[in-house]
Amino acid sequence: MKIKYTAPLRGELAVPGDKSISHRSIMFGALAQGRTEVSHFLTGADCLSTISCFRQMGIEIEQNGPDVTVFGKGLHGLSAPADILDAGNSGTTVRLMSGILAGQRFSSVITGDASICRRPMKRVIQPLTEMGADIVSQQDNGCAPLALHPAQLHGIHYSSPVASAQVKSCVLLAGLYADGKTSVTEPVVSRNHSELMLRYFGADLSLDGTTAAISPEPSLTGQKINVPGDISSAAYFIAAALLVPGSEVLLKNVGVNPTRDGMLRVCQAMGADITLLNEDHSGAEPSADLLVRSSALHGTTIEGEIIPTLIDEIPVLAVLAAFAEGTTVIRDAAELKVKESDRIAVMADNLSRIGCDVEATDDGMIIRGGRPLHGAAVDSHKDHRVAMSLAVAALACSGEMEIRDSDCVTISYPGFYQDLQMLCR
């Protein structure tokens, strides 16, 4: 795809539903008794993979666009799949479902596409094995496909070496099937959608600092879930509106969970004009409308405890840093190396192609911003967040940007380019 600057971004937009919450609404709805009704569900490929896996295990799921109904069968209502479970490109599906599958009375195998089969799964294999799970990497390389067989799970206390919502959620979900309380302590708190939603469905879950603990065999009950807009999807329009002179965009009903809002905090530290309107804290997941106006940005340092709250937004923050005056340093983000691509190396390479002074480090980047940047041929490496970040960069560059494998955005935001075009008219 070829993109170049056309006009300031103007107008209103409701971004698709939050990907993390959409995944969990299907999983927890399947494990609950009765009907779970989900509105504003994200219909990207990743979340559709989760639906497909649960249908294979006997769960009836009706979908009408962003409205989904899950007919749950309770904690022990899943049935053995007739074939291998295919998670597609979704690491969330593989890791969270590993916790659920570890507690079932049937054997299963879960895998994904070529990218998933290179991503590290030892981080969930280890704690599940400590709980007594029978889980193995079929290729003996710590990656999918993962084979799981029936086993008695034991409640444990797991100290996670990384702040990862996927690891934490996997262990807590396995804890639903354990013989005692299960707890997970993280270095810092990662996104907490699982904790909020499990409580909402009726689980006995407690929080103490960076530790979450769950009791086994709860009676989960189907619920109504209105998924807020995904702040990770909103991030691209926030960045575009900040960078393109004369822009003003209102992003409606965006999730602003404090474990996910690091993007907003960093942008404001860089001098961004972002106003939160119509804040709603009535439900488990807070939301707000975001009014974003073009701004003169300056460099900053992104490190430490804020990293887990914006890990998916670092590629687009790197784009902001490339156009900001001064130096931006990103540290403590080595997790980016094991995403859909090595996002540190890929973003550093692509930013250098458009004329940015950027240096990749072991755990982040050093970006010396403020230079005039130009369009070039760039490569998404089939990583949806890289592709969308490069599309934002194209709007602030001189000339034309050609993005290779740009269609990978369907993983999380099928209508991304149409929405971007709509705001640029």
Secondary structure, 3 states (H helix, E strand, C coil): CEEECCCCCEEEECCCECHHHHHHHHHHHHHCEEEEEEECCCCCHHHHHHHHHHHHCCCEEEEECCEEEEEEECCCCCCCCCCCEECCCCHHHHHHHHHHHCCCCCCEEEECCCCHHHCCCHHHHHHHHHCCCEEEECCCCCCCCEEEECCCECCCEEECCCCCHHHHHHHHHHHCCECCCEEEECCCCCCCHHHHHHHHHCCCEEEECCEEEECCCCCCECCEEECCECHHHHHHHHHHHHHCCCCEEEEEEEECCCCCCHHHHHHHHCCCEEEEEEEECCCCCCEEEEEEECCCCECCEECHHHHHHCHHHHHHHHHHHHHCEEEEEECCCHHHHHCCCCHHHHHHHHHHHCCCEEEEECCEEEEEECCCCECCEEECCCCHHHHHHHHHHHHHCECEEEEECHHHHHHCCCCHHHHHHHHCC
